[in-house]
Amino acid sequence: MKIVNTLKYHRENPYETLDSYVRRKGLDLARHIKSTKKVYLDTNFWVLLCNAKIGRSVSERDRELLRTLEDLVSRRLIVCPISAATFAEIFRQTDPQTLRVTVEIVDKLCQGIAILDPEERVRLELFHFVRQRTHHREALHSLDELVWTKVAYMLGFTSPTIDTLPPDIDTALQKAFVDQMWSLSLTDMLDVLGTNATLMPRLHDYSEKLNHGKFAHLQDHSSFTDLFLAELRGTLDIFKPLLEDLMRHLTESNEESFGDDGPKKAGSELTDLIYQAFCSNKTTNELPSFRVNSGLHAAVRWDAKRKYKANDAHDFHHAVAALPYYDLFLTERSLAHLVKDKNLQFSSFYRCQAFDMSKALLGLAHIASAN
């Protein structure tokens, strides 16, 4: 592990708050990779690359994919930022050899870069949505500039604080801690976690419950749009506490007072505003996590022959991260097909293209030539 000691520097330069410092580092990172194409690999691809690396795969196509990815990353034509969903799945491997090799491949291809965890992205998208309607759009950074972080923070941001220290020293210590975390690799994290690396939590399998609800209500919606809006309403209900928390934060930052029902009422109003914006087609690439998640569920429910699968929850997490923010999404065939469903029209909102293994090299060649 590389030791980064910037405490002396931050003590001598105490003029920037922790929040401002972290925001600036994120924006610098986004600028650094702005012209580099982003490629999202789902977990199956990382496992495939590991097998190619250690010789378990006899497929020349797999080995060529690994060589191509390494070459394009080395030439800074692409980068493969990892997501929290992929991190959790990779770190559940129980074979120490394949786990380490996979992590080393991820380090090489992601270059220490990750996308914010799902809840942070939703919070950011909501904040951006509100600010677009209360401030001038040109004064806002784009979401593409705000969603990237380093691998140590892919599960969320944290910073130690010591209340007994003078505030200036405590802030300097926190900023120095951020610098150290900013330099960590996945391999460093694996070395720290040790045998605990395989204890990552798993998403619950709700496929049976979802299938029961789907087939019990097949005739409830006369159009795909109605079904999508029903899914959107359900998604908004799930995130209602986060909506209320956001409105509380915005109200408090504006030094406005509210009663006990203030944040709850404001959250409900924001929920209705979002719902009506989708109803009237007044959203484009805004709130992508809501559009992609609700759309994928609607597409599965609209297809009378398609059942939810146990792995759909994981797959949807990958798609929600990849489609709005990456240029290429390499995933399994069924998901690559689903995200191209004509009812969803994702290509109208997002630049990302999805390919399965049979066309992965073609997709990479396409975005490499675009540079």
C-alpha positions as a Python dict, from the first residue, in 0.01 Angstrom:
ca = {
    (1, 'M'): (0, 0, 0),
    (2, 'K'): (129, 341, -97),
    (3, 'I'): (149, 580, 199),
    (4, 'V'): (32, 931, 122),
    (5, 'N'): (108, 1181, 398),
    (6, 'T'): (-36, 1524, 319),
    (7, 'L'): (-115, 1630, 675),
    (8, 'K'): (158, 1896, 684),
    (9, 'Y'): (33, 2046, 359),
    (10, 'H'): (-328, 2065, 480),
    (11, 'R'): (-223, 2219, 813),
    (12, 'E'): (-37, 2489, 621),
    (13, 'N'): (-330, 2537, 379),
    (14, 'P'): (-641, 2533, 599),
    (15, 'Y'): (-863, 2751, 381),
    (16, 'E'): (-1077, 2483, 214),
    (17, 'T'): (-1355, 2292, 387),
    (18, 'L'): (-1363, 1913, 372),
    (19, 'D'): (-1675, 1912, 153),
    (20, 'S'): (-1521, 2158, -90),
    (21, 'Y'): (-1197, 1962, -103),
    (22, 'V'): (-1372, 1631, -176),
    (23, 'R'): (-1591, 1797, -440),
    (24, 'R'): (-1285, 1948, -609),
    (25, 'K'): (-1104, 1614, -617),
    (26, 'G'): (-1408, 1454, -776),
    (27, 'L'): (-1430, 1724, -1042),
    (28, 'D'): (-1057, 1694, -1115),
    (29, 'L'): (-1103, 1320, -1160),
    (30, 'A'): (-1398, 1374, -1395),
    (31, 'R'): (-1196, 1620, -1603),
    (32, 'H'): (-909, 1371, -1617),
    (33, 'I'): (-1128, 1104, -1779),
    (34, 'K'): (-1368, 1332, -1967),
    (35, 'S'): (-1238, 1239, -2313),
    (36, 'T'): (-1188, 873, -2225),
    (37, 'K'): (-1466, 629, -2317),
    (38, 'K'): (-1616, 448, -2018),
    (39, 'V'): (-1677, 74, -2046),
    (40, 'Y'): (-1892, -111, -1792),
    (41, 'L'): (-1819, -482, -1750),
    (42, 'D'): (-2070, -685, -1554),
    (43, 'T'): (-1944, -952, -1317),
    (44, 'N'): (-1956, -1236, -1570),
    (45, 'F'): (-1707, -1050, -1786),
    (46, 'W'): (-1464, -997, -1499),
    (47, 'V'): (-1481, -1369, -1419),
    (48, 'L'): (-1427, -1452, -1785),
    (49, 'L'): (-1120, -1226, -1796),
    (50, 'C'): (-983, -1394, -1484),
    (51, 'N'): (-1023, -1737, -1643),
    (52, 'A'): (-844, -1613, -1954),
    (53, 'K'): (-561, -1473, -1742),
    (54, 'I'): (-495, -1791, -1544),
    (55, 'G'): (-550, -2027, -1836),
    (56, 'R'): (-879, -2180, -1729),
    (57, 'S'): (-1043, -2057, -2047),
    (58, 'V'): (-935, -2218, -2375),
    (59, 'S'): (-1127, -1962, -2578),
    (60, 'E'): (-909, -1745, -2799),
    (61, 'R'): (-1194, -1492, -2803),
    (62, 'D'): (-1167, -1455, -2424),
    (63, 'R'): (-792, -1402, -2440),
    (64, 'E'): (-834, -1152, -2723),
    (65, 'L'): (-1090, -961, -2518),
    (66, 'L'): (-844, -933, -2228),
    (67, 'R'): (-563, -819, -2458),
    (68, 'T'): (-788, -566, -2627),
    (69, 'L'): (-913, -417, -2301),
    (70, 'E'): (-560, -392, -2160),
    (71, 'D'): (-433, -228, -2479),
    (72, 'L'): (-714, 28, -2499),
    (73, 'V'): (-676, 118, -2130),
    (74, 'S'): (-299, 154, -2165),
    (75, 'R'): (-356, 399, -2452),
    (76, 'R'): (-615, 586, -2244),
    (77, 'L'): (-882, 530, -2507),
    (78, 'I'): (-1107, 360, -2252),
    (79, 'V'): (-1134, 309, -1878),
    (80, 'C'): (-1354, 54, -1697),
    (81, 'P'): (-1478, 212, -1372),
    (82, 'I'): (-1618, -42, -1128),
    (83, 'S'): (-1952, -18, -948),
    (84, 'A'): (-2058, -114, -597),
    (85, 'A'): (-2268, -400, -738),
    (86, 'T'): (-1970, -547, -925),
    (87, 'F'): (-1742, -497, -625),
    (88, 'A'): (-1980, -687, -399),
    (89, 'E'): (-2015, -976, -644),
    (90, 'I'): (-1642, -1004, -713),
    (91, 'F'): (-1551, -998, -345),
    (92, 'R'): (-1786, -1287, -271),
    (93, 'Q'): (-1553, -1527, -453),
    (94, 'T'): (-1431, -1797, -214),
    (95, 'D'): (-1130, -1911, -416),
    (96, 'P'): (-837, -1691, -299),
    (97, 'Q'): (-648, -1734, -626),
    (98, 'T'): (-928, -1629, -858),
    (99, 'L'): (-1032, -1350, -623),
    (100, 'R'): (-684, -1197, -624),
    (101, 'V'): (-637, -1235, -998),
    (102, 'T'): (-978, -1083, -1065),
    (103, 'V'): (-902, -790, -835),
    (104, 'E'): (-567, -732, -1005),
    (105, 'I'): (-736, -727, -1346),
    (106, 'V'): (-998, -482, -1220),
    (107, 'D'): (-722, -258, -1081),
    (108, 'K'): (-550, -253, -1418),
    (109, 'L'): (-864, -178, -1619),
    (110, 'C'): (-1050, 56, -1382),
    (111, 'Q'): (-739, 262, -1302),
    (112, 'G'): (-863, 313, -947),
    (113, 'I'): (-1186, 475, -1067),
    (114, 'A'): (-1541, 384, -965),
    (115, 'I'): (-1893, 518, -1000),
    (116, 'L'): (-2080, 643, -695),
    (117, 'D'): (-2290, 386, -510),
    (118, 'P'): (-2661, 364, -606),
    (119, 'E'): (-2804, 567, -318),
    (120, 'E'): (-2552, 847, -367),
    (121, 'R'): (-2632, 856, -738),
    (122, 'V'): (-3005, 881, -668),
    (123, 'R'): (-2946, 1156, -416),
    (124, 'L'): (-2725, 1341, -664),
    (125, 'E'): (-2978, 1301, -948),
    (126, 'L'): (-3259, 1430, -727),
    (127, 'F'): (-3051, 1727, -610),
    (128, 'H'): (-2963, 1804, -971),
    (129, 'F'): (-3328, 1778, -1075),
    (130, 'V'): (-3438, 2025, -808),
    (131, 'R'): (-3153, 2268, -875),
    (132, 'Q'): (-3229, 2272, -1247),
    (133, 'R'): (-3571, 2408, -1162),
    (134, 'T'): (-3455, 2664, -909),
    (135, 'H'): (-3123, 2779, -1057),
    (136, 'H'): (-2984, 2851, -1401),
    (137, 'R'): (-2890, 2527, -1578),
    (138, 'E'): (-2558, 2671, -1695),
    (139, 'A'): (-2452, 2720, -1334),
    (140, 'L'): (-2472, 2345, -1266),
    (141, 'H'): (-2211, 2080, -1328),
    (142, 'S'): (-2339, 1796, -1544),
    (143, 'L'): (-2411, 1463, -1379),
    (144, 'D'): (-2126, 1314, -1586),
    (145, 'E'): (-1889, 1537, -1390),
    (146, 'L'): (-2023, 1436, -1052),
    (147, 'V'): (-2068, 1057, -1048),
    (148, 'W'): (-1704, 945, -1053),
    (149, 'T'): (-1497, 865, -746),
    (150, 'K'): (-1212, 638, -642),
    (151, 'V'): (-1253, 271, -553),
    (152, 'A'): (-1215, 328, -179),
    (153, 'Y'): (-1532, 539, -186),
    (154, 'M'): (-1748, 329, -419),
    (155, 'L'): (-1960, 214, -121),
    (156, 'G'): (-2003, 566, 11),
    (157, 'F'): (-1798, 848, 158),
    (158, 'T'): (-1672, 845, 513),
    (159, 'S'): (-1412, 1044, 701),
    (160, 'P'): (-1292, 1011, 1062),
    (161, 'T'): (-1335, 1299, 1299),
    (162, 'I'): (-1184, 1353, 1643),
    (163, 'D'): (-1394, 1593, 1846),
    (164, 'T'): (-1118, 1655, 2101),
    (165, 'L'): (-889, 1808, 1839),
    (166, 'P'): (-900, 2177, 1744),
    (167, 'P'): (-1131, 2216, 1440),
    (168, 'D'): (-853, 2322, 1202),
    (169, 'I'): (-638, 2021, 1287),
    (170, 'D'): (-935, 1786, 1268),
    (171, 'T'): (-1023, 1918, 921),
    (172, 'A'): (-661, 1888, 806),
    (173, 'L'): (-654, 1531, 933),
    (174, 'Q'): (-975, 1446, 747),
    (175, 'K'): (-845, 1590, 420),
    (176, 'A'): (-520, 1397, 461),
    (177, 'F'): (-725, 1083, 521),
    (178, 'V'): (-914, 1147, 195),
    (179, 'D'): (-582, 1173, 10),
    (180, 'Q'): (-473, 837, 151),
    (181, 'M'): (-803, 672, 60),
    (182, 'W'): (-789, 832, -287),
    (183, 'S'): (-469, 638, -357),
    (184, 'L'): (-597, 293, -254),
    (185, 'S'): (-636, 13, -504),
    (186, 'L'): (-874, -282, -487),
    (187, 'T'): (-572, -500, -414),
    (188, 'D'): (-496, -281, -112),
    (189, 'M'): (-855, -324, 2),
    (190, 'L'): (-833, -700, -42),
    (191, 'D'): (-513, -707, 165),
    (192, 'V'): (-688, -515, 444),
    (193, 'L'): (-1009, -719, 434),
    (194, 'G'): (-833, -1056, 418),
    (195, 'T'): (-1072, -1345, 479),
    (196, 'N'): (-1354, -1097, 546),
    (197, 'A'): (-1352, -1009, 176),
    (198, 'T'): (-1592, -1294, 98),
    (199, 'L'): (-1853, -1176, 349),
    (200, 'M'): (-2008, -913, 123),
    (201, 'P'): (-2389, -895, 165),
    (202, 'R'): (-2609, -1045, -106),
    (203, 'L'): (-2920, -898, -262),
    (204, 'H'): (-3235, -1086, -165),
    (205, 'D'): (-3404, -1295, -433),
    (206, 'Y'): (-3749, -1144, -481),
    (207, 'S'): (-3812, -1313, -817),
    (208, 'E'): (-4086, -1547, -690),
    (209, 'K'): (-4273, -1259, -524),
    (210, 'L'): (-4233, -1040, -834),
    (211, 'N'): (-4355, -1315, -1064),
    (212, 'H'): (-4660, -1372, -844),
    (213, 'G'): (-4747, -1003, -859),
    (214, 'K'): (-4680, -983, -1231),
    (215, 'F'): (-4903, -1271, -1336),
    (216, 'A'): (-5177, -1170, -1092),
    (217, 'H'): (-5200, -827, -1259),
    (218, 'L'): (-5130, -897, -1627),
    (219, 'Q'): (-5448, -723, -1739),
    (220, 'D'): (-5420, -417, -1515),
    (221, 'H'): (-5256, -186, -1770),
    (222, 'S'): (-5372, -111, -2121),
    (223, 'S'): (-5044, 39, -2243),
    (224, 'F'): (-4673, 17, -2173),
    (225, 'T'): (-4671, 383, -2070),
    (226, 'D'): (-4931, 318, -1800),
    (227, 'L'): (-4730, 24, -1673),
    (228, 'F'): (-4408, 228, -1671),
    (229, 'L'): (-4574, 505, -1472),
    (230, 'A'): (-4707, 251, -1222),
    (231, 'E'): (-4355, 117, -1176),
    (232, 'L'): (-4224, 471, -1143),
    (233, 'R'): (-4477, 545, -870),
    (234, 'G'): (-4362, 234, -685),
    (235, 'T'): (-3996, 334, -720),
    (236, 'L'): (-4072, 683, -590),
    (237, 'D'): (-4251, 532, -289),
    (238, 'I'): (-3942, 326, -208),
    (239, 'F'): (-3724, 636, -214),
    (240, 'K'): (-3970, 861, -30),
    (241, 'P'): (-3753, 878, 287),
    (242, 'L'): (-3460, 991, 73),
    (243, 'L'): (-3679, 1252, -98),
    (244, 'E'): (-3788, 1385, 239),
    (245, 'D'): (-3429, 1390, 363),
    (246, 'L'): (-3320, 1585, 56),
    (247, 'M'): (-3591, 1847, 102),
    (248, 'R'): (-3500, 1877, 469),
    (249, 'H'): (-3139, 1942, 371),
    (250, 'L'): (-3233, 2201, 108),
    (251, 'T'): (-3470, 2378, 345),
    (252, 'E'): (-3215, 2389, 625),
    (253, 'S'): (-2938, 2511, 394),
    (254, 'N'): (-3165, 2799, 292),
    (255, 'E'): (-3227, 2872, 661),
    (256, 'E'): (-3601, 2833, 620),
    (257, 'S'): (-3811, 2700, 905),
    (258, 'F'): (-4073, 2429, 884),
    (259, 'G'): (-4299, 2243, 1122),
    (260, 'D'): (-4297, 1874, 1201),
    (261, 'D'): (-4467, 1791, 870),
    (262, 'G'): (-4246, 2020, 664),
    (263, 'P'): (-3996, 1772, 517),
    (264, 'K'): (-4264, 1506, 468),
    (265, 'K'): (-4491, 1747, 283),
    (266, 'A'): (-4202, 1882, 75),
    (267, 'G'): (-4096, 1525, -8),
    (268, 'S'): (-4449, 1440, -121),
    (269, 'E'): (-4459, 1752, -336),
    (270, 'L'): (-4127, 1659, -496),
    (271, 'T'): (-4257, 1305, -557),
    (272, 'D'): (-4561, 1447, -737),
    (273, 'L'): (-4344, 1689, -935),
    (274, 'I'): (-4123, 1405, -1060),
    (275, 'Y'): (-4420, 1185, -1144),
    (276, 'Q'): (-4595, 1461, -1337),
    (277, 'A'): (-4273, 1546, -1522),
    (278, 'F'): (-4256, 1189, -1651),
    (279, 'C'): (-4629, 1185, -1728),
    (280, 'S'): (-4597, 1493, -1946),
    (281, 'N'): (-4269, 1379, -2108),
    (282, 'K'): (-4085, 1678, -1964),
    (283, 'T'): (-3783, 1471, -1861),
    (284, 'T'): (-3500, 1377, -2095),
    (285, 'N'): (-3182, 1238, -1942),
    (286, 'E'): (-3278, 1359, -1594),
    (287, 'L'): (-3327, 1116, -1305),
    (288, 'P'): (-3180, 821, -1501),
    (289, 'S'): (-3185, 583, -1205),
    (290, 'F'): (-3563, 619, -1185),
    (291, 'R'): (-3615, 584, -1560),
    (292, 'V'): (-3390, 280, -1608),
    (293, 'N'): (-3502, 89, -1299),
    (294, 'S'): (-3873, 154, -1357),
    (295, 'G'): (-3837, 87, -1729),
    (296, 'L'): (-3667, -249, -1688),
    (297, 'H'): (-3933, -371, -1445),
    (298, 'A'): (-4205, -247, -1678),
    (299, 'A'): (-4044, -425, -1975),
    (300, 'V'): (-4033, -756, -1786),
    (301, 'R'): (-4394, -719, -1674),
    (302, 'W'): (-4513, -618, -2022),
    (303, 'D'): (-4369, -936, -2176),
    (304, 'A'): (-4630, -1196, -2080),
    (305, 'K'): (-4386, -1481, -2150),
    (306, 'R'): (-4092, -1345, -1953),
    (307, 'K'): (-4047, -1438, -1587),
    (308, 'Y'): (-3831, -1257, -1336),
    (309, 'K'): (-3509, -1449, -1273),
    (310, 'A'): (-3318, -1477, -947),
    (311, 'N'): (-3031, -1270, -1088),
    (312, 'D'): (-3246, -988, -1226),
    (313, 'A'): (-3194, -772, -918),
    (314, 'H'): (-2816, -785, -971),
    (315, 'D'): (-2850, -730, -1347),
    (316, 'F'): (-3074, -428, -1303),
    (317, 'H'): (-2821, -270, -1066),
    (318, 'H'): (-2559, -302, -1341),
    (319, 'A'): (-2789, -153, -1605),
    (320, 'V'): (-2893, 141, -1384),
    (321, 'A'): (-2526, 231, -1335),
    (322, 'A'): (-2410, 165, -1690),
    (323, 'L'): (-2670, 307, -1927),
    (324, 'P'): (-2674, 674, -1816),
    (325, 'Y'): (-2302, 721, -1754),
    (326, 'Y'): (-2095, 479, -1963),
    (327, 'D'): (-2033, 451, -2336),
    (328, 'L'): (-2034, 71, -2359),
    (329, 'F'): (-2210, -190, -2146),
    (330, 'L'): (-2078, -546, -2174),
    (331, 'T'): (-2327, -786, -2021),
    (332, 'E'): (-2507, -1115, -2071),
    (333, 'R'): (-2722, -1169, -2379),
    (334, 'S'): (-3064, -1151, -2209),
    (335, 'L'): (-2992, -816, -2042),
    (336, 'A'): (-2829, -672, -2355),
    (337, 'H'): (-3150, -763, -2536),
    (338, 'L'): (-3379, -628, -2263),
    (339, 'V'): (-3222, -281, -2249),
    (340, 'K'): (-3281, -249, -2625),
    (341, 'D'): (-3655, -314, -2586),
    (342, 'K'): (-3830, -74, -2824),
    (343, 'N'): (-4077, 35, -2557),
    (344, 'L'): (-3796, 166, -2336),
    (345, 'Q'): (-3629, 388, -2597),
    (346, 'F'): (-3318, 414, -2382),
    (347, 'S'): (-3110, 499, -2689),
    (348, 'S'): (-3307, 823, -2715),
    (349, 'F'): (-3182, 933, -2374),
    (350, 'Y'): (-2840, 773, -2325),
    (351, 'R'): (-2531, 726, -2541),
    (352, 'C'): (-2446, 384, -2397),
    (353, 'Q'): (-2456, 77, -2622),
    (354, 'A'): (-2503, -273, -2481),
    (355, 'F'): (-2329, -581, -2621),
    (356, 'D'): (-2308, -941, -2513),
    (357, 'M'): (-1999, -1161, -2534),
    (358, 'S'): (-2051, -1245, -2902),
    (359, 'K'): (-2022, -876, -2999),
    (360, 'A'): (-1800, -738, -2721),
    (361, 'L'): (-1491, -703, -2941),
    (362, 'L'): (-1700, -531, -3207),
    (363, 'G'): (-1829, -283, -2949),
    (364, 'L'): (-1479, -209, -2824),
    (365, 'A'): (-1354, -158, -3178),
    (366, 'H'): (-1638, 85, -3243),
    (367, 'I'): (-1577, 312, -2945),
    (368, 'A'): (-1198, 294, -2992),
    (369, 'S'): (-1237, 415, -3351),
    (370, 'A'): (-1465, 696, -3233),
    (371, 'N'): (-1169, 848, -3050),
}
